[in-house]
């Protein structure tokens, strides 16, 4: 790699680091992020493993890496998200190497056009940025999927034992991070087996990892994934390109922004195809397209067959071959300066969207920390009704709290209702006789309604859930006490 290329890679990696690290603690932990430190991580590995098996639906690698971080640095937003941020930063040079492998042809002068564009897209893309600041396994999944793709491309070019074992190890680690890695691995494994029989022995490693994970898959049993089936499949399919083009929270920007970014990408692709790809670029684009297609279409086929786990966020790693595919086509050698300008415009649009997330509370995670601060510790006779998984951040920031047992009754002097719009009809009505509306607040899109009474009011868990101000399904009820 020449000095200019090296300097460019360092600059793009630094940009990714600045984006991810400078605002790592800006947003409060939410939903699954908060659920993990509250309900999964414990002082002992045994207790953590027991909670993990019975509450999570992801392979164990991220949890194994994150547990010692929590033990050393606590459960603050920066500590919980640092592993994801570092993984997101490391994905940038991996994307550079993938782009170079896909565009370069043996025996010809090396081109760094696709490499630079792939790295720029990964560094700035709002979806990669979002999950680089999420205390979950997705950023690590993206990194290991990218490393696996890179090792696959190198093994295709040089199917030596060392290259094949590198691919096998990367594939095993990716599979140990997220089950959807299987769909990305399938075409690569098949390709290598057809390419050389020498791949059979190294590829036993990811196969053995997959077999070892099967008891865990059966024990986890899809806990907490009912929300996927409750989300219309057509809407999920629509969200896939939206996520890539404008980020996880980009729907709030409207379809106009999404269309604008899509038009820039489409113009680049059409121009690249019109100018024509070299034979090496055609082969590289085909490889990226096949991996991308399998990563998306196989889970879609399974969803149509009844095994529906097709959540757009589970496809985040498939966006690595998509970024590489766009880089190869838009920055094809024959597109010249025009191709680089179009690719640059796309990266600038991505960067603007990523920065906008940091500037606009409406695009950020729910500000549960501010809600908790507004509520304060409160009295022992308070019940909080919140959206599904909204209990976890409140338990984190207002500990000790616990879910009220099903069908239980409780005496309260205060009921707090929290949730997002749309609110149900009659949301402002007191949840029980004797309670009166005391305050209504809106905190960065989260609504907080308070109802109070001078005398204790007896109310059931069912009545509290039915009084939830939000239309979201499966509200939860919290009362003072240990979450266990």
PyMOL commands that set and color helices and strands:
alter all, ss='L'
color gray80, all
select helices_A, chain A and resi 3-21+31-40+45-55+61-73+77-103+113-124+126-131+138-157+161-175+181-195+199-202+204-220+226-230+233-246+250-253+255-275+279-304+312-315+318-330+333-359+361-363+368-375+390-397+461-466
alter helices_A, ss='H'
color red, helices_A
select strands_A, chain A and resi 382-386+401-403+409-420+436-443+446-460+476-480
alter strands_A, ss='S'
color yellow, strands_A
deselect
rebuild
show_as cartoon
